[in-house]
Amino acid sequence: MTLRKRWISRHRKPTQPPNPAFPDGIDVDASRGKAFCSITLEHPTSECGLWIVTCDVCNQRILLTTAGRLDDPRSLKMACRPRPLS
């Protein structure tokens, strides 16, 4: 599985302070305990926006919001979505 990432800026600065419980960012696990691929995200982003992460194999797409803060997502694990039988 190959994951592609794209970040889209919303051209806004954060208005709230970061969550002190996550000073090094958040590792997002969307694998639900299944075999997964992972991708590292640039952290923190420069401003509010979102990451779009797409699997080249199954076309699954996950969106992660960012706020340009230390508690932004820094990585993502995702399992492949099963393909329907033909």
Steps between C-alpha positions, in 0.01 A plus 500: 500500500628844413370802687501848349456814706392851412461793737250777432540828682198691627718815534412554866707498814386302806280681750533250786810378685624144433400212726790463747439122513643470144812721483654278229188458287248220457553162332162418340418128482214422258612138445244343737752231593547379142811495284584857413722743318620819660609842392683781677348846478689827521446627851386752601345659195545872445130584552151352509421254223457132431693196385349281231659153507406261219584133446607426139379139530145529635437877455403539864540862606539639852485869589680637806458858618795710611522821696864596464567396861723250682202264552442452124510147350856384428430154354216281375450120495224373274383153391405426141128503431384160369408495134166348398520167321427521128 
